[in-house]
Amino acid sequence: MNVELAFFGGLGGWEILLILMVLLIFFGAKKIPELAKGLGKGIKEFKNATNEIKDEIEGGVKDLNVK
């Protein structure tokens, strides 16, 4: 049975398991939570920056419509 998720494409259960095992071997059990935490912070900062840019654009459009 293939579980298809948007970010995994056509990877099946065995391929995902293999990737997780390779990550565990390369980074070790202690490093993986640190890597995940750093990735989470990076995604959060990216979302915040995207929202700030979106708000600035919407504010600029509102200012143009008022004048």
C-alpha atoms as one frame of an Amber mdcrd trajectory, in Angstrom:
protein
   0.000   0.000   0.000   1.466   3.363  -1.055   0.787   6.315   1.187   1.065
   9.384  -1.006   1.524  12.679   0.761   2.026  15.974  -1.026   5.604  16.442
   0.167   6.599  12.780  -0.186   5.350  12.325  -3.729   5.206   8.664  -4.649
   7.278   7.298  -1.761   5.961   4.172  -0.131   6.281   2.993   3.434   9.559
   1.130   2.865  11.226   4.127   1.223  10.232   6.416   4.084  11.462   3.853
   6.620  14.789   3.582   4.788  15.217   7.372   4.777  14.494   7.541   8.515
  17.003   4.769   9.218  19.710   6.529   7.196  19.037   9.766   9.105  19.285
   7.898  12.385  22.594   6.321  11.376  24.145   9.576  10.097  23.004  11.939
  12.835  22.324   9.701  15.817  19.362   9.732  18.165  20.606  12.761  20.123
  21.036  15.058  17.107  17.684  14.434  15.397  15.581  16.475  17.912  18.022
  19.375  17.585  17.784  19.241  13.798  13.985  19.123  13.932  13.893  22.077
  16.324  16.126  24.114  14.026  13.992  23.202  11.024  10.846  24.231  12.893
  12.352  27.606  13.818  13.370  28.181  10.213   9.881  27.413   8.937   8.351
  29.720  11.576  10.676  32.591  10.586   9.851  32.047   6.906   6.101  32.173
   7.621   6.508  35.347   9.689   8.501  37.047   6.933   5.929  35.975   4.338
   3.096  37.379   6.452   4.957  40.673   6.964   5.481  41.099   3.224   1.841
  40.224   2.546   0.672  42.803   5.120   2.913  45.492   3.611   1.562  44.824
   0.121  -2.047  44.863   1.320  -1.387  48.119   3.220   0.104  49.690   0.108
  -2.893  48.664  -1.980  -5.290  50.124   0.607  -3.353  53.404   0.587  -3.612
  53.563  -3.214  -7.352  52.916  -3.105  -7.940  55.654  -0.504  -6.155  58.357
  -2.504
